[in-house]
Amino acid sequence: MDSPAVRRLRRSARPSAGLIGPAVALVFLVQLAPIALAIAISFLRLGAAQLQDWTAAPFAGVGNYRTALGAAGWSDSPLLASAGRTGLYALIVTAVSWLFGIVAAVLMAAPFRGRAVMRALFIIPFAMPAYATVTSWRFLFDRDTGMINHLLVDDLHLVQTRPFWLIGGNAFWATVIVGIWRLWPFAYLVLAAALRTVPAELYRAAAVDGASAWLSFRHITMPVIRNANALVLSLSALWCATDFSTPYLLFNDQPPPAATLLGNLAYRTAFDDLDFGTAAAMNVLTTIALVTVVAFGLWRSVARNDARG
């Protein structure tokens, strides 16, 4: 027979379950249900003819996954090529955005005249709608009338001919530039807030010991804001890995191969090639890869914290 304490605990748990239940159901509907639907579609040969009744689409087995990974071999896989391109894009954009963010945060830490105005200017790229930001860059990258070529060719005379930025191999670097422009204010905001948590006494003690500004930054600032750095790097990398809007808005719905990221490849496969099964397989494989990387990162972080005690 249960004790009175156990019975009271059970009675108190019933209202809690009633409050948590709707939240759990909402999470299932918003997140888990679409994932389950995508997994189901990835095993179907679903094209335009089957859209009216997709449940009647023929079963494809792992055929869609074979198509996504390259029917003629991995060297012929558009998904793997796009994954490598997306990984490079995420690496460059994340690293440069963090660098810009930490430099701006350090420079803005000391008070000076006009600091509030500078802070407001820094967050403009992050606050502006993506459509307005990327469309503005598309005009800047125009070969004949864009400001980029006007500056490089007419003003600075760094190149002789006007390069194409929105086609060919330069399309990747145009995407990287826009990605950095959109993301670095996020790094700045997080790191600037983290710098405010560093005790000023540590800097004064280091100055008394004769430490240079670089040594103070390396041995005081960086260890204190370690968690903020991890947050910026992880969220920025995930944003880049799932970035769809930057290439889509910069090149409309047909980015060149050099700028086709994973999201754009899946979109083109679904809505241009009308191969929804293969597109779903691409998304499932992408999700598995991202979840694996995130889980490994969390495991490493927990193991590192446990090692520190």
C-alpha positions as CSV (number, residue, x, y, z in Angstrom):
1,M,0.0,0.0,0.0
2,D,1.3,3.4,-1.0
3,S,2.4,5.9,1.7
4,P,0.6,9.2,2.0
5,A,3.6,11.0,0.6
6,V,3.5,8.9,-2.6
7,R,-0.2,9.5,-3.0
8,R,0.3,13.2,-2.6
9,L,3.1,13.1,-5.3
10,R,0.8,11.2,-7.7
11,R,-2.0,13.7,-7.2
12,S,0.3,16.6,-7.8
13,A,1.7,15.0,-10.9
14,R,-1.7,14.7,-12.6
15,P,-2.2,18.5,-13.2
16,S,1.4,18.7,-14.4
17,A,0.8,16.0,-17.0
18,G,-2.3,17.9,-18.1
19,L,-0.3,21.0,-18.6
20,I,2.6,19.3,-20.4
21,G,0.3,17.2,-22.6
22,P,-0.7,20.0,-25.0
23,A,2.9,21.2,-25.4
24,V,4.0,17.7,-26.2
25,A,1.2,17.3,-28.8
26,L,2.1,20.7,-30.3
27,V,5.8,19.7,-30.6
28,F,4.8,16.5,-32.3
29,L,2.5,18.2,-34.8
30,V,5.0,21.0,-35.6
31,Q,8.3,19.0,-35.7
32,L,7.9,15.3,-35.5
33,A,4.9,14.9,-37.8
34,P,6.6,16.6,-40.8
35,I,9.8,14.5,-40.3
36,A,7.7,11.3,-40.2
37,L,5.9,12.4,-43.4
38,A,9.2,13.2,-45.1
39,I,10.6,9.8,-44.2
40,A,7.4,8.1,-45.5
41,I,7.6,10.1,-48.8
42,S,11.3,9.2,-49.2
43,F,10.3,5.6,-49.8
44,L,7.7,6.4,-52.5
45,R,8.1,7.0,-56.2
46,L,6.2,10.2,-55.9
47,G,5.9,12.5,-58.9
48,A,3.5,15.0,-60.3
49,A,1.1,12.3,-61.4
50,Q,0.7,11.0,-57.9
51,L,0.3,14.3,-56.0
52,Q,-3.5,14.1,-55.9
53,D,-3.3,10.9,-53.9
54,W,0.3,10.5,-52.7
55,T,-0.6,7.5,-50.5
56,A,-1.2,5.5,-53.7
57,A,2.3,6.2,-55.1
58,P,4.3,3.1,-55.8
59,F,6.8,1.9,-53.2
60,A,10.3,2.7,-54.2
61,G,12.3,1.1,-51.4
62,V,15.7,2.6,-51.1
63,G,15.7,3.6,-54.8
64,N,15.3,7.3,-54.0
65,Y,18.3,7.1,-51.6
66,R,20.3,5.5,-54.3
67,T,19.4,8.2,-56.8
68,A,20.2,10.9,-54.2
69,L,23.6,9.3,-53.5
70,G,24.4,8.8,-57.2
71,A,23.0,5.9,-59.2
72,A,26.3,5.7,-61.2
73,G,28.5,6.0,-58.1
74,W,29.3,8.6,-55.4
75,S,31.4,10.6,-57.8
76,D,28.2,11.3,-59.8
77,S,26.1,12.2,-56.8
78,P,24.7,15.8,-56.9
79,L,23.8,15.5,-53.2
80,L,27.4,14.7,-52.1
81,A,28.8,17.5,-54.3
82,S,26.3,19.9,-52.8
83,A,27.1,18.7,-49.3
84,G,30.8,19.4,-49.8
85,R,29.9,22.9,-51.2
86,T,27.6,23.5,-48.3
87,G,30.2,22.4,-45.8
88,L,32.8,24.8,-47.3
89,Y,30.2,27.6,-47.3
90,A,29.4,26.9,-43.6
91,L,33.1,26.8,-42.7
92,I,34.0,30.1,-44.4
93,V,30.9,32.0,-43.4
94,T,31.0,30.8,-39.8
95,A,34.7,31.5,-39.3
96,V,34.7,35.0,-40.9
97,S,31.4,36.0,-39.2
98,W,32.9,35.0,-35.8
99,L,36.1,36.9,-36.6
100,F,34.1,40.1,-37.5
101,G,31.9,39.6,-34.5
102,I,34.6,39.3,-31.9
103,V,36.6,42.2,-33.4
104,A,33.6,44.4,-33.4
105,A,32.6,43.4,-29.9
106,V,36.1,44.1,-28.5
107,L,36.2,47.5,-30.3
108,M,32.7,48.4,-29.0
109,A,33.5,47.4,-25.4
110,A,35.4,50.6,-24.6
111,P,33.2,53.8,-24.4
112,F,33.6,56.4,-27.0
113,R,31.6,59.1,-28.7
114,G,29.1,57.7,-31.2
115,R,29.2,54.1,-29.9
116,A,25.5,53.8,-29.7
117,V,25.2,54.9,-33.4
118,M,27.9,52.3,-34.4
119,R,26.1,49.6,-32.5
120,A,22.8,50.4,-34.3
121,L,24.6,50.4,-37.7
122,F,26.2,47.0,-36.9
123,I,22.8,45.2,-36.4
124,I,21.1,46.6,-39.5
125,P,22.1,43.6,-41.7
126,F,20.7,41.3,-39.1
127,A,17.5,43.3,-38.5
128,M,16.7,43.8,-42.2
129,P,14.4,41.3,-44.0
130,A,16.3,38.7,-46.0
131,Y,14.5,39.7,-49.2
132,A,15.6,43.3,-48.9
133,T,19.2,42.5,-48.0
134,V,19.9,39.8,-50.6
135,T,18.1,41.7,-53.4
136,S,20.3,44.8,-52.7
137,W,23.4,42.6,-53.0
138,R,22.1,41.2,-56.3
139,F,22.1,44.8,-57.7
140,L,25.5,45.4,-56.3
141,F,26.8,42.3,-58.0
142,D,25.4,43.1,-61.4
143,R,28.2,42.9,-64.0
144,D,27.4,46.1,-66.0
145,T,25.8,48.5,-63.5
146,G,26.7,47.0,-60.1
147,M,28.8,49.0,-57.6
148,I,31.2,46.1,-57.0
149,N,32.5,46.0,-60.5
150,H,32.4,49.8,-60.7
151,L,34.7,49.9,-57.6
152,L,37.0,47.2,-58.8
153,V,37.3,48.2,-62.4
154,D,36.6,51.9,-62.7
155,D,37.8,53.3,-59.3
156,L,40.5,51.0,-58.0
157,H,41.6,49.4,-61.4
158,L,42.3,46.1,-59.7
159,V,40.9,44.1,-62.6
160,Q,40.8,44.9,-66.3
161,T,37.5,43.3,-67.3
162,R,34.2,43.3,-65.4
163,P,33.8,39.8,-63.8
164,F,30.5,37.9,-63.7
165,W,29.5,37.5,-60.0
166,L,26.2,35.8,-60.4
167,I,27.2,33.0,-62.8
168,G,30.1,30.6,-62.9
169,G,32.5,30.0,-60.1
170,N,32.3,33.5,-58.7
171,A,28.6,32.7,-57.7
172,F,29.9,30.7,-54.8
173,W,31.9,33.7,-53.5
174,A,29.0,36.0,-54.0
175,T,26.9,33.7,-51.9
176,V,29.6,33.6,-49.2
177,I,29.9,37.4,-49.1
178,V,26.1,37.8,-48.6
179,G,26.1,35.0,-46.0
180,I,28.8,36.8,-44.0
181,W,26.9,40.1,-44.3
182,R,23.7,38.5,-43.0
183,L,25.3,36.5,-40.2
184,W,28.1,38.5,-38.6
185,P,25.8,40.9,-36.6
186,F,24.5,37.8,-34.8
187,A,28.0,36.9,-33.7
188,Y,28.6,40.5,-32.7
189,L,25.4,40.7,-30.5
190,V,26.1,37.4,-28.7
191,L,29.8,38.1,-28.1
192,A,29.3,41.8,-27.1
193,A,26.9,40.5,-24.4
194,A,29.4,37.9,-23.3
195,L,32.2,40.5,-23.0
196,R,30.1,42.4,-20.4
197,T,30.3,39.4,-18.1
198,V,34.1,39.5,-17.9
199,P,35.1,41.0,-14.5
200,A,37.1,44.2,-15.0
201,E,39.2,43.2,-12.0
202,L,40.9,40.5,-14.0
203,Y,42.1,43.0,-16.6
204,R,43.4,45.4,-13.9
205,A,45.3,42.5,-12.3
206,A,46.7,41.5,-15.6
207,A,47.8,45.0,-16.3
208,V,49.6,45.2,-12.9
209,D,51.4,42.0,-13.8
210,G,52.6,43.6,-17.1
211,A,50.4,41.5,-19.4
212,S,49.9,42.9,-22.9
213,A,46.5,43.4,-24.4
214,W,46.9,40.3,-26.5
215,L,47.8,38.1,-23.5
216,S,44.8,39.5,-21.6
217,F,42.5,38.7,-24.5
218,R,43.9,35.2,-24.9
219,H,44.1,34.2,-21.2
220,I,41.2,36.2,-19.8
221,T,38.6,37.1,-22.4
222,M,38.6,33.9,-24.4
223,P,38.3,31.5,-21.5
224,V,35.5,33.5,-19.9
225,I,33.4,33.8,-23.1
226,R,34.1,30.2,-24.2
227,N,30.5,29.2,-23.9
228,A,29.4,32.2,-25.9
229,N,31.9,31.3,-28.6
230,A,30.6,27.7,-28.7
231,L,27.0,29.0,-29.1
232,V,27.9,31.4,-31.9
233,L,29.9,28.8,-33.8
234,S,27.4,26.0,-33.5
235,L,24.3,28.1,-34.3
236,S,26.1,29.9,-37.2
237,A,27.2,26.5,-38.7
238,L,23.7,25.1,-38.4
239,W,22.2,28.3,-40.0
240,C,24.7,28.0,-42.9
241,A,24.1,24.3,-43.4
242,T,20.4,24.8,-43.7
243,D,20.6,28.2,-45.6
244,F,18.1,28.2,-48.4
245,S,17.1,31.8,-48.7
246,T,20.4,33.4,-49.6
247,P,21.0,31.5,-52.9
248,Y,17.3,31.4,-53.7
249,L,17.0,35.2,-53.4
250,L,20.4,36.0,-55.0
251,F,19.8,33.8,-58.1
252,N,16.0,33.4,-58.0
253,D,15.0,29.7,-58.0
254,Q,17.8,28.5,-60.2
255,P,21.2,29.1,-58.5
256,P,24.2,28.1,-60.6
257,P,25.9,24.8,-59.7
258,A,28.7,26.6,-57.8
259,A,26.1,28.2,-55.5
260,T,23.6,25.3,-55.1
261,L,23.5,24.4,-51.4
262,L,21.7,21.4,-50.0
263,G,18.3,23.2,-49.5
264,N,18.4,24.6,-53.0
265,L,19.2,21.1,-54.5
266,A,16.3,19.5,-52.7
267,Y,14.0,22.4,-53.8
268,R,15.0,22.0,-57.4
269,T,14.6,18.2,-57.3
270,A,11.1,18.6,-55.9
271,F,9.6,21.5,-57.8
272,D,11.6,21.6,-61.0
273,D,12.2,17.9,-61.6
274,L,9.0,17.0,-59.8
275,D,10.7,14.1,-58.1
276,F,9.3,14.5,-54.6
277,G,10.5,11.1,-53.4
278,T,14.2,11.8,-54.1
279,A,13.9,15.3,-52.7
280,A,12.5,13.8,-49.5
281,A,15.3,11.3,-49.4
282,M,17.8,14.2,-49.7
283,N,16.2,16.0,-46.8
284,V,16.2,12.9,-44.6
285,L,19.9,12.2,-45.4
286,T,20.7,15.9,-44.6
287,T,18.8,15.7,-41.3
288,I,20.6,12.5,-40.3
289,A,24.0,14.1,-41.0
290,L,23.2,17.3,-39.1
291,V,21.8,15.4,-36.1
292,T,24.9,13.2,-36.1
293,V,27.2,16.2,-36.1
294,V,25.2,18.0,-33.4
295,A,25.1,14.9,-31.2
296,F,28.8,14.4,-31.6
297,G,29.4,18.1,-30.7
298,L,27.2,17.8,-27.6
299,W,29.0,14.6,-26.5
300,R,32.4,16.2,-26.9
301,S,31.2,19.3,-24.9
302,V,29.8,17.2,-22.1
303,A,33.0,15.0,-22.0
304,R,35.2,18.1,-21.9
305,N,33.1,19.6,-19.0
306,D,33.3,16.4,-17.1
307,A,37.1,16.3,-17.6
308,R,37.4,19.8,-16.1
309,G,35.4,18.6,-13.1
